Amino acid sequence: MDWVPIVFVTFKVAALGAAMFFAIKWHYDQEKKVDKRAILGTVGKMAAVFLLAVLGVGTIAFVLGSMLGLDLGF
């Protein structure tokens, strides 16, 4: 039982270290010229997906709360 935190922390440090290394390497390898249209399009898509995810989670929480008999009125 005492070995579990040691293994999990070691794995977490190794995984995050590898991810940070490859993220930094990828950003370093990118060209200096950036297409602003592509960035704005990507940001717009990410914002739309985030908004849909928030609405979906809120709807699921509201429906589940109503099914369980919670008072969700103002």
C-alpha positions as CSV (number, residue, x, y, z in Angstrom):
1,M,0.0,0.0,0.0
2,D,2.9,2.4,0.7
3,W,4.3,1.9,-2.8
4,V,1.2,3.3,-4.6
5,P,1.9,7.0,-4.1
6,I,5.6,6.5,-5.1
7,V,4.6,4.8,-8.4
8,F,1.8,7.3,-9.2
9,V,3.9,10.3,-8.5
10,T,6.8,8.9,-10.5
11,F,4.5,8.2,-13.4
12,K,2.9,11.6,-13.2
13,V,6.3,13.4,-13.2
14,A,7.5,11.3,-16.1
15,A,4.4,11.8,-18.2
16,L,4.2,15.5,-17.6
17,G,7.9,15.9,-18.2
18,A,7.7,14.2,-21.5
19,A,4.6,16.2,-22.5
20,M,6.3,19.5,-21.6
21,F,9.4,18.5,-23.5
22,F,7.5,17.7,-26.7
23,A,5.3,20.8,-26.3
24,I,8.3,23.1,-26.0
25,K,10.0,21.3,-28.9
26,W,7.0,21.6,-31.1
27,H,6.6,25.3,-30.4
28,Y,10.3,25.9,-31.0
29,D,10.2,24.1,-34.3
30,Q,7.3,26.2,-35.7
31,E,8.1,28.8,-38.2
32,K,8.1,32.4,-37.1
33,K,5.6,33.5,-39.6
34,V,2.1,32.8,-38.3
35,D,-1.1,32.8,-40.3
36,K,-3.5,35.0,-38.2
37,R,-6.6,33.8,-40.1
38,A,-5.9,30.2,-39.1
39,I,-5.4,31.2,-35.5
40,L,-8.6,33.2,-35.4
41,G,-10.5,30.3,-37.0
42,T,-9.1,27.8,-34.5
43,V,-9.9,30.1,-31.5
44,G,-13.4,30.5,-32.8
45,K,-13.9,26.8,-33.1
46,M,-12.5,26.2,-29.7
47,A,-14.8,28.8,-28.2
48,A,-17.8,27.2,-29.9
49,V,-16.9,23.8,-28.7
50,F,-16.4,25.1,-25.1
51,L,-19.7,26.9,-25.2
52,L,-21.5,23.7,-26.4
53,A,-19.8,21.6,-23.8
54,V,-20.9,24.0,-21.0
55,L,-24.4,24.1,-22.3
56,G,-24.5,20.3,-22.5
57,V,-23.2,19.8,-19.0
58,G,-25.6,22.3,-17.7
59,T,-28.5,20.7,-19.4
60,I,-27.5,17.2,-18.2
61,A,-27.1,18.5,-14.7
62,F,-30.5,20.3,-14.8
63,V,-32.3,17.2,-16.2
64,L,-30.6,14.9,-13.7
65,G,-31.4,17.2,-10.8
66,S,-35.1,17.4,-11.9
67,M,-35.3,13.6,-12.2
68,L,-33.9,13.2,-8.7
69,G,-36.5,15.6,-7.3
70,L,-34.3,18.5,-6.5
71,D,-35.9,22.0,-6.3
72,L,-34.1,23.9,-9.1
73,G,-36.4,27.0,-9.2
74,F,-35.3,30.5,-8.4
